[in-house]
Amino acid sequence: MLDDRAKRLLKTLVERYIADGQPVGSRTLSRASGLELSPATIRNVMADLEELGLIASPHTSAGRIPTARGYRLFVDTMLTARPRDLGHKDTQHEQLREQWQPDQPQRVITHAAQVLSNLSQFVGVVTAPRKTSVFHHIEFLRLSERRVLVILVAPDGDVQNRVVFTARDHAQGELIEASNYLNAHYSGLTMEAVRERLKTEIEALRGEIATLMQAAMKLGSEAEAGNTEQLVVSGERNLLAVQDFSNDMGSLRKLFDLFEQKTQLMRLLDVSSRAEGVRIYIGGESQVVPFEELSIVSAPYEVDGQVVGTLGVIGPTRMAYERMIQIVDITSRLVGNALSHK
């Protein structure tokens, strides 16, 4: 536990380091904190903070910089960020509001990533909503002996088709009968709902219909597996201008590799999709963010009351967290509103 004096000095040190990017010395702390303390007292408090692992001393300077643990304490207990009202006037967010339409989800997602990047001057990332594979219409077409073409049509017109091999030959009349039965009883259900119903109804179905429906479910599962969440990334080149990275080509290469390997980014964002509101992940404090120099400010967004994706800002640990929280918070709500049909 820190006393009020130590908290004040730590808060001041973090804010000065975020603003200037230079290790903070005791003289600067004395001026910026407004506390009437002797240099010796400040040095003693700094030594205590360093012993607690909240700040560290670079070899080349007498000043101190925050550690991941120091940033975490600052973020959790010292920030005063307040969510802004959606009526707040912001040029780029106003453009979002005017241009986004629910029937253009890809445009909404791409534009959101660009806005996050432009406002933060770092990297904007957004996961696109994952579609639910809905069974609208099915058709079976006999190709030859024991070879059947399964055609699966989604409500949006997307068509999946696959050739399946059946245990016995089916006449076209049988295939039409099976198609009619399945369209009458299962149309409009998600693949997951169809699978659940089949578990209890499979024995009641005629053998050939059950066999063909299982083949169709396999096709639907393959379509869902291929329908992985899409990740849109914008502003990677902004990191070239970040002092914390520009002096270390090794760090830059690692970061650009991260953006190339989007599956790792998806895992990072998947963590925050299970949380409520804005969350901050600071590099080096856990396995969630594997790079010490990197922080992620993210939030899930909802469509018609359901969480369907995540968006956020990725930048250096030395970022203006209060501003990033507001940018991410308002963008997540605007994206949810733009994609909702209510």
LINJOFEN-V506736 format. One record per run of one state. SS is the DSSP state (hx for helix, st for strand, lp for the rest). FROM is the first residue (numbers start at 1). TO is the last residue. If there is no record, write none. Layout:
((SS FROM TO) (SS FROM TO))
This chain:
((lp 1 3) (hx 4 20) (lp 21 23) (st 24 24) (lp 25 25) (hx 26 33) (lp 34 38) (hx 39 51) (lp 52 54) (st 55 56) (lp 57 63) (st 64 66) (lp 67 67) (hx 68 77) (lp 78 90) (hx 91 99) (lp 100 104) (hx 105 120) (lp 121 122) (st 123 127) (lp 128 133) (st 134 134) (lp 135 136) (st 137 144) (lp 145 146) (st 147 153) (lp 154 158) (st 159 165) (lp 166 171) (hx 172 186) (lp 187 189) (st 190 190) (hx 191 201) (lp 202 206) (hx 207 226) (lp 227 230) (st 231 234) (lp 235 235) (hx 236 241) (lp 242 242) (hx 243 246) (lp 247 248) (hx 249 260) (lp 261 261) (hx 262 273) (lp 274 278) (st 279 282) (lp 283 293) (st 294 303) (lp 304 305) (st 306 316) (lp 317 320) (hx 321 339) (lp 340 342))
